[in-house]
Amino acid sequence: MKRVLIVDDAAFMRLSLRSIVEKCEFKVVGEADTGIKAVQLYKQLKPDFVTMDLTMPELGGVEAIKLIKQIDKDAKIIVISSMGHEILVKEAIVAGAISFIVKPYKEEFVVKQLLNFK
């Protein structure tokens, strides 16, 4: 079973993603509401992949992606963020994110992206 770390500063988004991830028969091993917590949990939990918001307090998603990639160059990170952040999305892809999902998202699209990891 694939292990997932969900990173988003909005609790309702983490809950929504948890529901979708579990429907795909993946296990949510952790949740973080800041980039700093995301990096700490990544070190501790070593998930198979991460869903990452870009705009968060303390440490943004792009910076968190860079730090996670320093820890594990093979880390698989899917960015999930709102439109209007095109520059951040480009920076996230350059930093090592492998995919991007636009908020608000359709559950079917998220499922399709996640099933690429099975």
TORNU-440507 format. One record per atom (N, C-alpha, C, CB): residue in one letter; atom name; y, x, z. Coordinates in nm, 4 decimals. Glycine has a CB too. Layout:
BEGIN
 code site       c2       c1       c3
    A   CA        Y        X        Z
...
//
This chain:
BEGIN
 code site       c2       c1       c3
    M    N  -0.1182   0.0848   0.0000
    M   CA   0.0000   0.0000   0.0000
    M    C   0.1244   0.0892   0.0000
    M   CB  -0.0001  -0.0964   0.1230
    K    N   0.2150   0.0624  -0.0925
    K   CA   0.3387   0.1399  -0.1025
    K    C   0.4300   0.1097   0.0159
    K   CB   0.4114   0.1096  -0.2352
    R    N   0.4976   0.2119   0.0641
    R   CA   0.5847   0.2031   0.1807
    R    C   0.7306   0.2136   0.1355
    R   CB   0.5505   0.3146   0.2842
    V    N   0.8145   0.1220   0.1855
    V   CA   0.9521   0.1088   0.1377
    V    C   1.0518   0.1201   0.2534
    V   CB   0.9705  -0.0254   0.0648
    L    N   1.1616   0.1899   0.2277
    L   CA   1.2757   0.1939   0.3180
    L    C   1.3885   0.1157   0.2513
    L   CB   1.3192   0.3420   0.3507
    I    N   1.4411   0.0146   0.3200
    I   CA   1.5492  -0.0691   0.2680
    I    C   1.6800  -0.0257   0.3332
    I   CB   1.5213  -0.2208   0.2942
    V    N   1.7806   0.0051   0.2495
    V   CA   1.9093   0.0517   0.3002
    V    C   2.0208  -0.0374   0.2454
    V   CB   1.9336   0.2005   0.2615
    D    N   2.0877  -0.1084   0.3358
    D   CA   2.2012  -0.1942   0.2994
    D    C   2.2753  -0.2275   0.4275
    D   CB   2.1545  -0.3253   0.2246
    D    N   2.4076  -0.2264   0.4236
    D   CA   2.4837  -0.2559   0.5447
    D    C   2.4865  -0.4048   0.5781
    D   CB   2.6247  -0.2050   0.5300
    A    N   2.4479  -0.4903   0.4865
    A   CA   2.4468  -0.6351   0.5101
    A    C   2.3070  -0.6803   0.5528
    A   CB   2.4920  -0.7119   0.3828
    A    N   2.2981  -0.7355   0.6734
    A   CA   2.1685  -0.7786   0.7270
    A    C   2.1016  -0.8823   0.6370
    A   CB   2.1860  -0.8360   0.8676
    F    N   2.1790  -0.9749   0.5800
    F   CA   2.1190  -1.0784   0.4951
    F    C   2.0584  -1.0183   0.3686
    F   CB   2.2237  -1.1839   0.4577
    M    N   2.1181  -0.9094   0.3175
    M   CA   2.0611  -0.8427   0.1993
    M    C   1.9313  -0.7721   0.2352
    M   CB   2.1614  -0.7417   0.1398
    R    N   1.9280  -0.7089   0.3515
    R   CA   1.8037  -0.6441   0.3951
    R    C   1.6932  -0.7480   0.4123
    R   CB   1.8257  -0.5667   0.5277
    L    N   1.7274  -0.8625   0.4688
    L   CA   1.6297  -0.9692   0.4874
    L    C   1.5792  -1.0202   0.3526
    L   CB   1.6908  -1.0843   0.5685
    S    N   1.6692  -1.0406   0.2582
    S   CA   1.6315  -1.0868   0.1250
    S    C   1.5399  -0.9853   0.0570
    S   CB   1.7566  -1.1117   0.0391
    L    N   1.5779  -0.8588   0.0616
    L   CA   1.4953  -0.7543  -0.0009
    L    C   1.3602  -0.7413   0.0682
    L   CB   1.5682  -0.6195   0.0022
    R    N   1.3582  -0.7526   0.2002
    R   CA   1.2311  -0.7469   0.2735
    R    C   1.1363  -0.8545   0.2224
    R   CB   1.2545  -0.7639   0.4256
    S    N   1.1872  -0.9752   0.2074
    S   CA   1.1056  -1.0864   0.1591
    S    C   1.0471  -1.0556   0.0212
    S   CB   1.1889  -1.2152   0.1537
    I    N   1.1302  -1.0054  -0.0687
    I   CA   1.0846  -0.9738  -0.2045
    I    C   0.9831  -0.8601  -0.2025
    I   CB   1.2040  -0.9365  -0.2943
    V    N   1.0133  -0.7560  -0.1275
    V   CA   0.9240  -0.6397  -0.1186
    V    C   0.7867  -0.6818  -0.0656
    V   CB   0.9856  -0.5304  -0.0272
    E    N   0.7857  -0.7646   0.0375
    E   CA   0.6582  -0.8080   0.0956
    E    C   0.5816  -0.8999   0.0011
    E   CB   0.6821  -0.8792   0.2286
    K    N   0.6518  -0.9787  -0.0814
    K   CA   0.5834  -1.0610  -0.1818
    K    C   0.5117  -0.9738  -0.2842
    K   CB   0.6835  -1.1537  -0.2526
    C    N   0.5641  -0.8531  -0.3049
    C   CA   0.5026  -0.7586  -0.3991
    C    C   0.3891  -0.6805  -0.3330
    C   CB   0.6084  -0.6613  -0.4538
    E    N   0.3588  -0.7166  -0.2100
    E   CA   0.2526  -0.6528  -0.1317
    E    C   0.2818  -0.5068  -0.1014
    E   CB   0.1210  -0.6633  -0.2047
    F    N   0.4098  -0.4763  -0.0794
    F   CA   0.4511  -0.3465  -0.0296
    F    C   0.4812  -0.3624   0.1189
    F   CB   0.5752  -0.2911  -0.1083
    K    N   0.4832  -0.2516   0.1901
    K   CA   0.5125  -0.2546   0.3335
    K    C   0.6513  -0.1970   0.3588
    K   CB   0.4054  -0.1757   0.4134
    V    N   0.7377  -0.2743   0.4251
    V   CA   0.8686  -0.2242   0.4657
    V    C   0.8476  -0.1440   0.5935
    V   CB   0.9727  -0.3417   0.4870
    V    N   0.8707  -0.0131   0.5845
    V   CA   0.8484   0.0736   0.6998
    V    C   0.9753   0.0987   0.7792
    V   CB   0.7903   0.2048   0.6551
    G    N   1.0909   0.0640   0.7202
    G   CA   1.2152   0.0822   0.7918
    G    C   1.3321   0.0192   0.7201
    G   CB   1.2412   0.2273   0.8131
    E    N   1.4391  -0.0015   0.7971
    E   CA   1.5638  -0.0549   0.7439
    E    C   1.6785   0.0254   0.8025
    E   CB   1.5792  -0.2068   0.7762
    A    N   1.7802   0.0491   0.7204
    A   CA   1.8987   0.1209   0.7665
    A    C   2.0231   0.0489   0.7185
    A   CB   1.8980   0.2673   0.7168
    D    N   2.1282   0.0529   0.8019
    D   CA   2.2539  -0.0111   0.7632
    D    C   2.3641   0.0895   0.7339
    D   CB   2.2992  -0.1053   0.8717
    T    N   2.3314   0.2189   0.7394
    T   CA   2.4260   0.3240   0.7014
    T    C   2.3504   0.4341   0.6275
    T   CB   2.4997   0.3817   0.8268
    G    N   2.4247   0.5130   0.5532
    G   CA   2.3632   0.6254   0.4839
    G    C   2.3057   0.7283   0.5800
    G   CB   2.4639   0.6913   0.3934
    I    N   2.3722   0.7486   0.6931
    I   CA   2.3229   0.8448   0.7923
    I    C   2.1863   0.8017   0.8441
    I   CB   2.4228   0.8587   0.9097
    K    N   2.1738   0.6739   0.8793
    K   CA   2.0444   0.6231   0.9275
    K    C   1.9392   0.6322   0.8178
    K   CB   2.0578   0.4771   0.9763
    A    N   1.9801   0.6090   0.6939
    A   CA   1.8860   0.6167   0.5817
    A    C   1.8252   0.7559   0.5718
    A   CB   1.9560   0.5802   0.4496
    V    N   1.9082   0.8575   0.5810
    V   CA   1.8594   0.9951   0.5715
    V    C   1.7674   1.0265   0.6894
    V   CB   1.9778   1.0949   0.5673
    Q    N   1.8072   0.9864   0.8091
    Q   CA   1.7240   1.0100   0.9271
    Q    C   1.5885   0.9415   0.9138
    Q   CB   1.7953   0.9609   1.0533
    L    N   1.5899   0.8142   0.8713
    L   CA   1.4646   0.7404   0.8565
    L    C   1.3791   0.7964   0.7437
    L   CB   1.4930   0.5933   0.8315
    Y    N   1.4427   0.8436   0.6372
    Y   CA   1.3653   0.9030   0.5284
    Y    C   1.2875   1.0238   0.5795
    Y   CB   1.4576   0.9437   0.4114
    K    N   1.3540   1.1095   0.6546
    K   CA   1.2875   1.2281   0.7118
    K    C   1.1695   1.1872   0.7991
    K   CB   1.3876   1.3121   0.7945
    Q    N   1.1915   1.0868   0.8798
    Q   CA   1.0917   1.0425   0.9774
    Q    C   0.9756   0.9670   0.9121
    Q   CB   1.1575   0.9542   1.0820
    L    N   1.0051   0.8770   0.8191
    L   CA   0.9042   0.7839   0.7681
    L    C   0.8378   0.8270   0.6372
    L   CB   0.9666   0.6505   0.7486
    K    N   0.9049   0.9100   0.5577
    K   CA   0.8527   0.9533   0.4271
    K    C   0.8026   0.8344   0.3436
    K   CB   0.7384   1.0549   0.4471
    P    N   0.8927   0.7382   0.3135
    P   CA   0.8500   0.6216   0.2343
    P    C   0.8193   0.6600   0.0898
    P   CB   0.9583   0.5128   0.2370
    D    N   0.7467   0.5711   0.0209
    D   CA   0.7162   0.5935  -0.1206
    D    C   0.8387   0.5715  -0.2081
    D   CB   0.6031   0.5015  -0.1657
    F    N   0.9265   0.4796  -0.1657
    F   CA   1.0537   0.4626  -0.2343
    F    C   1.1557   0.3959  -0.1445
    F   CB   1.0352   0.3815  -0.3611
    V    N   1.2817   0.4026  -0.1891
    V   CA   1.3954   0.3536  -0.1119
    V    C   1.4768   0.2593  -0.1993
    V   CB   1.4835   0.4712  -0.0600
    T    N   1.5231   0.1479  -0.1420
    T   CA   1.6259   0.0678  -0.2073
    T    C   1.7566   0.1052  -0.1386
    T   CB   1.5957  -0.0888  -0.1982
    M    N   1.8590   0.1370  -0.2161
    M   CA   1.9821   0.1946  -0.1595
    M    C   2.1069   0.1210  -0.2068
    M   CB   1.9931   0.3421  -0.1965
    D    N   2.1826   0.0668  -0.1115
    D   CA   2.3151   0.0144  -0.1409
    D    C   2.4090   0.1339  -0.1587
    D   CB   2.3656  -0.0823  -0.0271
    L    N   2.5207   0.1152  -0.2251
    L   CA   2.6125   0.2271  -0.2471
    L    C   2.7306   0.2300  -0.1512
    L   CB   2.6636   0.2226  -0.3869
    T    N   2.7828   0.1132  -0.1160
    T   CA   2.9003   0.1107  -0.0290
    T    C   2.8582   0.0713   0.1115
    T   CB   3.0076   0.0130  -0.0832
    M    N   2.8627   0.1711   0.2006
    M   CA   2.8223   0.1516   0.3403
    M    C   2.9131   0.2337   0.4300
    M   CB   2.6733   0.1912   0.3621
    P    N   2.9205   0.1954   0.5577
    P   CA   3.0009   0.2746   0.6515
    P    C   2.9344   0.4092   0.6829
    P   CB   3.0235   0.1957   0.7816
    E    N   3.0143   0.4990   0.7335
    E   CA   2.9722   0.6320   0.7808
    E    C   2.9355   0.7284   0.6681
    E   CB   2.8543   0.6177   0.8733
    L    N   2.8437   0.6886   0.5828
    L   CA   2.8000   0.7739   0.4720
    L    C   2.7558   0.6818   0.3601
    L   CB   2.6840   0.8722   0.5150
    G    N   2.8183   0.6931   0.2449
    G   CA   2.7872   0.6048   0.1331
    G    C   2.6530   0.6359   0.0697
    G   CB   2.8949   0.6137   0.0292
    G    N   2.6118   0.5479  -0.0194
    G   CA   2.4823   0.5610  -0.0840
    G    C   2.4671   0.6845  -0.1699
    G   CB   2.4567   0.4426  -0.1663
    V    N   2.5713   0.7223  -0.2436
    V   CA   2.5619   0.8409  -0.3304
    V    C   2.5369   0.9651  -0.2455
    V   CB   2.6916   0.8584  -0.4151
    E    N   2.6119   0.9788  -0.1363
    E   CA   2.5937   1.0943  -0.0481
    E    C   2.4550   1.0917   0.0155
    E   CB   2.7024   1.0968   0.0612
    A    N   2.4087   0.9733   0.0546
    A   CA   2.2746   0.9614   0.1138
    A    C   2.1671   1.0003   0.0120
    A   CB   2.2502   0.8168   0.1647
    I    N   2.1849   0.9594  -0.1125
    I   CA   2.0891   0.9961  -0.2173
    I    C   2.0826   1.1482  -0.2309
    I   CB   2.1281   0.9312  -0.3528
    K    N   2.1982   1.2125  -0.2340
    K   CA   2.2019   1.3587  -0.2467
    K    C   2.1277   1.4262  -0.1316
    K   CB   2.3471   1.4083  -0.2516
    L    N   2.1500   1.3775  -0.0097
    L   CA   2.0839   1.4370   0.1069
    L    C   1.9333   1.4118   0.1053
    L   CB   2.1443   1.3815   0.2358
    I    N   1.8930   1.2916   0.0668
    I   CA   1.7498   1.2609   0.0587
    I    C   1.6842   1.3473  -0.0480
    I   CB   1.7270   1.1107   0.0279
    K    N   1.7500   1.3656  -0.1603
    K   CA   1.6938   1.4490  -0.2674
    K    C   1.6826   1.5961  -0.2250
    K   CB   1.7804   1.4377  -0.3939
    Q    N   1.7712   1.6407  -0.1348
    Q   CA   1.7585   1.7760  -0.0802
    Q    C   1.6336   1.7872   0.0067
    Q   CB   1.8838   1.8136   0.0016
    I    N   1.6014   1.6796   0.0773
    I   CA   1.4825   1.6767   0.1618
    I    C   1.3570   1.6683   0.0765
    I   CB   1.4884   1.5585   0.2596
    D    N   1.3637   1.5825  -0.0274
    D   CA   1.2474   1.5563  -0.1131
    D    C   1.2956   1.5359  -0.2561
    D   CB   1.1668   1.4315  -0.0633
    K    N   1.2810   1.6382  -0.3379
    K   CA   1.3301   1.6301  -0.4763
    K    C   1.2596   1.5210  -0.5558
    K   CB   1.3116   1.7641  -0.5464
    D    N   1.1432   1.4753  -0.5104
    D   CA   1.0678   1.3710  -0.5801
    D    C   1.0929   1.2311  -0.5242
    D   CB   0.9206   1.4017  -0.5732
    A    N   1.1884   1.2175  -0.4332
    A   CA   1.2180   1.0867  -0.3735
    A    C   1.2510   0.9859  -0.4827
    A   CB   1.3353   1.0973  -0.2727
    K    N   1.1978   0.8660  -0.4682
    K   CA   1.2222   0.7577  -0.5641
    K    C   1.3204   0.6599  -0.4992
    K   CB   1.0875   0.6851  -0.6056
    I    N   1.4385   0.6490  -0.5600
    I   CA   1.5455   0.5674  -0.5025
    I    C   1.5967   0.4699  -0.6079
    I   CB   1.6613   0.6566  -0.4494
    I    N   1.5954   0.3415  -0.5714
    I   CA   1.6486   0.2355  -0.6568
    I    C   1.7816   0.1915  -0.5963
    I   CB   1.5476   0.1143  -0.6695
    V    N   1.8877   0.2017  -0.6721
    V   CA   2.0187   0.1575  -0.6265
    V    C   2.0306   0.0074  -0.6467
    V   CB   2.1318   0.2322  -0.7012
    I    N   2.0779  -0.0615  -0.5433
    I   CA   2.1040  -0.2051  -0.5517
    I    C   2.2470  -0.2248  -0.5037
    I   CB   2.0003  -0.2902  -0.4657
    S    N   2.3378  -0.2553  -0.5972
    S   CA   2.4788  -0.2645  -0.5620
    S    C   2.5513  -0.3641  -0.6518
    S   CB   2.5449  -0.1271  -0.5715
    S    N   2.6708  -0.4002  -0.6107
    S   CA   2.7511  -0.4988  -0.6837
    S    C   2.8136  -0.4392  -0.8079
    S   CB   2.8598  -0.5555  -0.5941
    M    N   2.8415  -0.5266  -0.9033
    M   CA   2.9183  -0.4850  -1.0208
    M    C   3.0558  -0.4402  -0.9726
    M   CB   2.9300  -0.6014  -1.1270
    G    N   3.1221  -0.3636  -1.0536
    G   CA   3.2516  -0.3121  -1.0127
    G    C   3.2402  -0.1729  -0.9537
    G   CB   3.3160  -0.4053  -0.9129
    H    N   3.1181  -0.1246  -0.9413
    H   CA   3.0952   0.0088  -0.8871
    H    C   3.0369   0.1008  -0.9940
    H   CB   3.0016   0.0021  -0.7655
    E    N   3.0813   0.0830  -1.1192
    E   CA   3.0222   0.1587  -1.2303
    E    C   3.0290   0.3090  -1.2091
    E   CB   3.0917   0.1233  -1.3597
    I    N   3.1401   0.3574  -1.1564
    I   CA   3.1542   0.5017  -1.1331
    I    C   3.0526   0.5468  -1.0286
    I   CB   3.2989   0.5369  -1.0873
    L    N   3.0389   0.4685  -0.9219
    L   CA   2.9412   0.5035  -0.8185
    L    C   2.7989   0.4993  -0.8721
    L   CB   2.9542   0.4092  -0.6994
    V    N   2.7706   0.4031  -0.9580
    V   CA   2.6366   0.3931  -1.0167
    V    C   2.6059   0.5180  -1.0981
    V   CB   2.6246   0.2668  -1.1054
    K    N   2.7014   0.5606  -1.1792
    K   CA   2.6813   0.6833  -1.2584
    K    C   2.6584   0.8027  -1.1668
    K   CB   2.8028   0.7097  -1.3504
    E    N   2.7366   0.8111  -1.0600
    E   CA   2.7194   0.9207  -0.9646
    E    C   2.5815   0.9143  -0.8985
    E   CB   2.8301   0.9165  -0.8574
    A    N   2.5349   0.7930  -0.8680
    A   CA   2.4044   0.7763  -0.8047
    A    C   2.2919   0.8206  -0.8981
    A   CB   2.3838   0.6302  -0.7628
    I    N   2.3037   0.7868  -1.0259
    I   CA   2.2016   0.8274  -1.1232
    I    C   2.2020   0.9798  -1.1378
    I   CB   2.2264   0.7591  -1.2614
    V    N   2.3208   1.0382  -1.1462
    V   CA   2.3309   1.1845  -1.1543
    V    C   2.2726   1.2485  -1.0285
    V   CB   2.4784   1.2284  -1.1735
    A    N   2.2926   1.1850  -0.9128
    A   CA   2.2411   1.2377  -0.7858
    A    C   2.0892   1.2254  -0.7750
    A   CB   2.3064   1.1653  -0.6692
    G    N   2.0289   1.1381  -0.8585
    G   CA   1.8836   1.1297  -0.8575
    G    C   1.8227   0.9919  -0.8449
    G   CB   1.8342   1.2097  -0.7500
    A    N   1.9046   0.8872  -0.8402
    A   CA   1.8481   0.7516  -0.8377
    A    C   1.7736   0.7259  -0.9685
    A   CB   1.9601   0.6443  -0.8161
    I    N   1.6656   0.6507  -0.9616
    I   CA   1.5831   0.6300  -1.0809
    I    C   1.6073   0.4953  -1.1487
    I   CB   1.4378   0.6418  -1.0443
    S    N   1.6753   0.4037  -1.0788
    S   CA   1.6961   0.2717  -1.1353
    S    C   1.8151   0.2065  -1.0666
    S   CB   1.5692   0.1844  -1.1207
    F    N   1.8657   0.0983  -1.1289
    F   CA   1.9804   0.0273  -1.0744
    F    C   1.9606  -0.1225  -1.0890
    F   CB   2.1098   0.0714  -1.1437
    I    N   1.9845  -0.1948  -0.9814
    I   CA   1.9773  -0.3410  -0.9806
    I    C   2.1143  -0.3927  -0.9367
    I   CB   1.8619  -0.3937  -0.8850
    V    N   2.1682  -0.4883  -1.0129
    V   CA   2.3011  -0.5428  -0.9852
    V    C   2.2908  -0.6602  -0.8882
    V   CB   2.3704  -0.5872  -1.1161
    K    N   2.3788  -0.6588  -0.7858
    K   CA   2.3940  -0.7730  -0.6962
    K    C   2.4984  -0.8660  -0.7570
    K   CB   2.4352  -0.7278  -0.5511
    P    N   2.4855  -0.9945  -0.7462
    P   CA   2.3683  -1.0639  -0.6940
    P    C   2.2550  -1.0545  -0.7958
    P   CB   2.4014  -1.2125  -0.6615
    Y    N   2.1361  -1.0365  -0.7456
    Y   CA   2.0210  -1.0157  -0.8327
    Y    C   1.9324  -1.1386  -0.8374
    Y   CB   1.9405  -0.8955  -0.7864
    K    N   1.8534  -1.1444  -0.9410
    K   CA   1.7505  -1.2472  -0.9514
    K    C   1.6218  -1.1872  -0.8975
    K   CB   1.7329  -1.2981  -1.0995
    E    N   1.5526  -1.2629  -0.8160
    E   CA   1.4307  -1.2143  -0.7526
    E    C   1.3310  -1.1611  -0.8557
    E   CB   1.3664  -1.3256  -0.6702
    E    N   1.3198  -1.2308  -0.9696
    E   CA   1.2232  -1.1898  -1.0721
    E    C   1.2528  -1.0487  -1.1240
    E   CB   1.2242  -1.2896  -1.1888
    F    N   1.3813  -1.0162  -1.1375
    F   CA   1.4186  -0.8839  -1.1868
    F    C   1.3837  -0.7760  -1.0845
    F   CB   1.5685  -0.8794  -1.2197
    V    N   1.4081  -0.8040  -0.9566
    V   CA   1.3738  -0.7084  -0.8512
    V    C   1.2237  -0.6870  -0.8485
    V   CB   1.4239  -0.7574  -0.7136
    V    N   1.1480  -0.7952  -0.8569
    V   CA   1.0011  -0.7852  -0.8576
    V    C   0.9555  -0.6973  -0.9737
    V   CB   0.9359  -0.9262  -0.8678
    K    N   1.0127  -0.7203  -1.0918
    K   CA   0.9749  -0.6401  -1.2093
    K    C   1.0001  -0.4913  -1.1850
    K   CB   1.0530  -0.6868  -1.3337
    Q    N   1.1153  -0.4598  -1.1271
    Q   CA   1.1472  -0.3201  -1.0969
    Q    C   1.0500  -0.2621  -0.9944
    Q   CB   1.2911  -0.3083  -1.0453
    L    N   1.0212  -0.3391  -0.8907
    L   CA   0.9318  -0.2907  -0.7861
    L    C   0.7893  -0.2688  -0.8362
    L   CB   0.9305  -0.3879  -0.6709
    L    N   0.7451  -0.3567  -0.9235
    L   CA   0.6078  -0.3452  -0.9725
    L    C   0.5874  -0.2194  -1.0581
    L   CB   0.5710  -0.4693  -1.0534
    N    N   0.6961  -0.1572  -1.1012
    N   CA   0.6839  -0.0278  -1.1692
    N    C   0.6294   0.0792  -1.0762
    N   CB   0.8190   0.0161  -1.2247
    F    N   0.6303   0.0541  -0.9461
    F   CA   0.5840   0.1518  -0.8477
    F    C   0.4401   0.1304  -0.8031
    F   CB   0.6731   0.1485  -0.7283
    K    N   0.3765   0.0239  -0.8483
    K   CA   0.2383  -0.0029  -0.8047
    K    C   0.1412   0.0935  -0.8660
    K   CB   0.1974  -0.1443  -0.8396
//
